């Protein structure tokens, strides 16, 4: 979660709220049903005092939600390949990487223990680097992962601890939803090539997936069931969006299953891999 740290710092500055207030249940949002960030942050209109100005904080953050998506009318965060109308394919044998959960030092103590979210942060960073995915898909997977971690750590669904954990997951989700687009676009460019020829793109993704499976499974070739599900489409009729979605789903599925493939440069949000490419 390479930009979450900056999000929390900016959010606290804008709202004047402390980190404990963000997760103490004083601002409750159902992120699962939010149709867009404008709707999401509309809930804040009456939740924070001292917002000032016409419309209050809800209007401010509603506008921010629309402005930060970077995807034009569709509201989607569009990396370079989407802008160029080209297929997004992984660079040769590149490994995705993660720096863990990024939270500013001055906020971390107020948020309490979020170490159980670390595996989710690693997967989220890897997803942002997964060619063919969307920011919305990655953020949704991240949110589900964190809620599952809350359920596993605090078995009772009615416990105060699980409630607090789920609220903290909502806070993390809010961060990546609002300020994650820049990180998504940057890491997509870092890990992916844009290929205009559909047949070449299909062959490259298939070769990458086969090499990856051979490296991290180590027992047999990519199963026929996977080949059938993800590579039997007709490049003449399948749309670019359909092809990218299939490829992105497969690659993220592989990263999720074989998490040792993720190059963890840090678990505290302090490191990066700028200028360095690690291959399997």
C-alpha positions in Angstrom: 0.0 0.0 0.0 2.5 2.5 -1.2 0.2 5.6 -1.0 -1.9 4.9 2.0 0.5 6.7 4.3 0.1 10.0 2.3 -3.7 9.5 2.3 -4.0 9.4 6.0 -1.8 12.4 6.5 -3.9 14.4 4.0 -7.2 13.2 5.3 -6.4 14.1 8.9 -5.2 17.5 7.8 -8.4 18.2 5.8 -10.8 17.0 8.4 -9.0 17.9 11.6 -9.9 14.4 12.9 -7.5 12.3 14.9 -6.6 8.7 13.9 -8.6 7.2 16.8 -11.6 9.2 15.7 -11.4 7.7 12.3 -11.7 4.2 13.6 -13.9 4.8 16.7 -17.2 4.4 14.9 -18.0 8.1 14.8 -18.0 8.1 11.0 -19.6 4.8 9.8 -19.7 3.9 6.1 -20.9 0.8 4.4 -18.1 0.5 1.7 -19.6 -2.7 0.2 -22.5 -0.9 -1.3 -20.9 2.4 -2.4 -21.5 3.0 -6.1 -18.7 5.6 -6.3 -16.5 7.8 -4.2 -18.9 10.7 -4.5 -21.6 8.6 -2.8 -19.1 7.1 -0.4 -17.9 10.4 1.0 -21.4 12.0 1.0 -21.8 10.2 4.3 -19.2 12.5 5.8 -21.4 15.6 5.3 -22.7 15.6 8.8 -20.0 13.6 10.5 -17.3 16.1 11.1 -17.5 19.5 12.7 -15.8 22.6 11.5 -15.9 21.7 7.8 -17.1 25.1 6.8 -18.1 26.4 3.4 -21.0 25.5 1.3 -22.1 21.8 1.5 -19.5 20.9 4.1 -17.1 18.1 4.2 -19.4 15.7 2.3 -19.3 17.9 -0.8 -15.6 18.5 -0.5 -14.8 14.8 -0.3 -17.4 13.9 -2.9 -15.6 16.2 -5.3 -12.3 14.7 -4.2 -13.6 11.2 -4.9 -14.5 12.1 -8.5 -11.3 14.0 -9.1 -9.0 11.4 -7.8 -10.2 8.5 -9.8 -8.2 9.5 -12.9 -10.5 7.7 -15.2 -12.7 10.3 -16.9 -16.4 9.7 -17.3 -16.2 6.0 -16.4 -14.8 6.8 -13.0 -12.1 4.2 -13.5 -8.4 4.7 -12.8 -6.8 4.2 -16.3 -3.2 3.1 -16.6 -1.2 3.8 -19.8 -2.2 0.6 -21.7 -5.9 1.3 -21.2 -5.4 4.9 -22.4 -3.5 3.6 -25.5 -6.2 0.9 -26.1 -3.5 -1.8 -25.9 -3.4 -5.1 -24.0 -1.5 -5.1 -20.7 1.1 -7.9 -20.5 3.7 -8.7 -17.8 7.3 -7.9 -18.5 9.6 -10.9 -18.9 9.4 -13.0 -15.8 9.0 -10.0 -13.5 8.0 -10.5 -9.9 5.5 -8.2 -8.2 6.7 -6.6 -5.0 5.3 -5.1 -1.8 6.4 -2.8 1.0 3.6 -3.8 3.4 1.1 -1.5 5.1 2.1 2.2 4.9 0.9 4.4 7.8 2.6 7.6 9.0 4.4 7.3 12.3 2.3 10.0 13.9 -0.9 8.1 13.2 0.2 4.5 13.6 -0.1 4.5 17.4 -3.7 5.8 17.2 -4.8 3.1 14.8 -3.9 0.3 17.1 -2.6 -3.1 15.9 -3.1 -3.7 12.2 -0.3 -6.2 11.8 -2.9 -8.9 10.8 -3.6 -6.8 7.7 0.0 -7.3 6.5 -0.7 -10.3 4.2 -3.5 -8.3 2.6 -1.2 -5.3 2.0 1.3 -7.5 0.3 -1.4 -9.0 -2.0 -2.8 -5.5 -2.6 0.6 -4.2 -3.8 1.0 -7.3 -6.0 -2.5 -6.8 -7.4 -1.7 -3.2 -8.4 1.2 -4.6 -10.4 -0.9 -7.3 -12.0 -1.3 -6.6 -15.7 -5.0 -6.6 -16.8 -6.5 -5.8 -13.4 -8.3 -2.6 -12.4 -7.8 -0.5 -9.3 -11.4 -1.2 -8.4 -10.8 -4.9 -8.5 -7.7 -4.7 -6.4 -9.2 -2.5 -3.8 -12.2 -4.8 -3.5 -10.0 -7.8 -3.1 -8.1 -5.9 -0.4 -11.2 -5.0 1.5 -12.4 -8.6 1.4 -9.0 -9.9 2.6 -9.0 -7.5 5.6 -12.5 -8.4 6.6 -11.6 -12.1 6.4 -8.6 -11.4 8.6 -10.8 -9.7 11.2 -13.1 -12.7 11.2 -10.2 -15.1 11.6 -8.6 -13.1 14.4 -11.8 -12.3 16.3 -14.1 -15.4 15.9 -17.2 -13.8 17.5 -19.0 -11.7 14.8 -20.6 -9.7 17.6 -17.4 -8.9 19.5 -16.3 -5.3 20.0 -12.9 -6.4 18.8 -14.1 -7.6 15.4 -16.3 -4.5 15.0 -13.3 -2.3 15.6 -11.2 -4.4 13.2 -13.8 -4.1 10.5 -14.0 -0.3 11.0 -10.2 -0.1 10.6 -10.5 -2.2 7.4 -13.0 0.4 6.2 -10.5 3.1 6.9 -7.7 1.4 5.0 -10.1 0.8 2.1 -11.1 4.4 2.1 -7.4 5.4 1.8 -6.6 3.2 -1.2 -9.9 4.1 -2.9 -9.3 7.8 -2.8 -5.6 8.1 -3.2 -4.5 4.8 -4.8 -4.9 5.7 -8.5 -1.4 7.2 -8.8 0.2 4.2 -7.2 -1.8 1.9 -9.4 -0.9 3.7 -12.6 2.8 3.8 -11.6 3.2 0.2 -10.7 1.2 -0.9 -13.8 3.8 1.0 -15.9 6.6 -0.6 -13.9 5.4 -4.2 -14.3 3.6 -4.2 -17.7 4.2 -3.7 -21.4 1.5 -2.4 -23.7 1.0 -4.6 -26.7 -1.4 -3.7 -29.5 -1.4 -7.0 -31.3 -4.0 -9.3 -29.6 -2.3 -12.6 -30.6 1.1 -11.5 -29.4 -0.5 -10.3 -26.1 -2.2 -13.7 -25.6 1.0 -15.6 -26.3 3.1 -13.4 -23.9 0.6 -13.8 -21.0 0.4 -17.5 -21.6 4.2 -17.8 -21.7 4.5 -15.8 -18.5 1.9 -17.9 -16.7 3.5 -21.1 -17.8 7.0 -20.0 -16.7 5.6 -18.8 -13.4 3.7 -22.0 -12.7 6.8 -24.1 -13.6 8.9 -22.0 -11.2 6.5 -21.9 -8.2 4.5 -25.1 -8.5 7.5 -27.1 -9.6 5.6 -30.4 -10.2 3.8 -30.1 -13.5 2.9 -27.7 -16.3 0.1 -25.2 -16.2 -3.1 -27.4 -16.0 -5.4 -27.8 -19.0 -8.3 -26.5 -16.9 -6.5 -23.1 -16.6 -5.5 -23.1 -20.2 -9.0 -23.8 -21.3 -10.6 -21.2 -19.0 -8.2 -18.3 -19.8 -6.7 -18.9 -23.2 -9.4 -20.4 -25.5 -11.0 -17.2 -26.5 -11.0 -16.0 -30.1 -8.7 -12.9 -30.4 -10.8 -11.8 -33.4 -14.0 -11.5 -31.4 -13.1 -11.0 -27.7 -12.9 -7.3 -26.7 -9.7 -5.8 -25.2 -11.6 -5.4 -21.9 -12.6 -9.1 -21.9 -9.1 -10.2 -22.7 -7.4 -8.0 -20.1 -9.9 -9.1 -17.4 -9.2 -12.8 -18.1 -5.5 -12.3 -18.0 -5.6 -10.1 -14.9 -7.8 -12.6 -13.1 -5.4 -15.5 -13.9 -2.2 -13.6 -12.9 -3.7 -12.4 -9.6 -4.9 -15.9 -8.9 -1.4 -17.2 -9.3 0.1 -14.5 -7.1 -2.5 -15.2 -4.5 -1.9 -18.9 -4.5 1.9 -18.7 -4.6 2.6 -15.7 -2.4 6.3 -16.5 -2.1 6.4 -15.1 -5.6 5.9 -11.6 -4.2 9.1 -9.8 -3.6 8.6 -8.3 -0.1 11.0 -5.4 0.3 9.4 -4.3 3.6 6.5 -5.2 5.8 6.3 -1.7 7.4 5.7 0.5 4.4 9.2 2.0 4.6 10.9 0.5 1.6 10.6 0.5 -2.2 12.1 -1.1 -5.3 12.7 2.0 -7.3 14.9 1.4 -10.4 15.3 -2.3 -9.7 13.7 -5.2 -11.5 13.5 -8.7 -9.8 12.7 -11.7 -12.0 11.8 -15.2 -11.1 
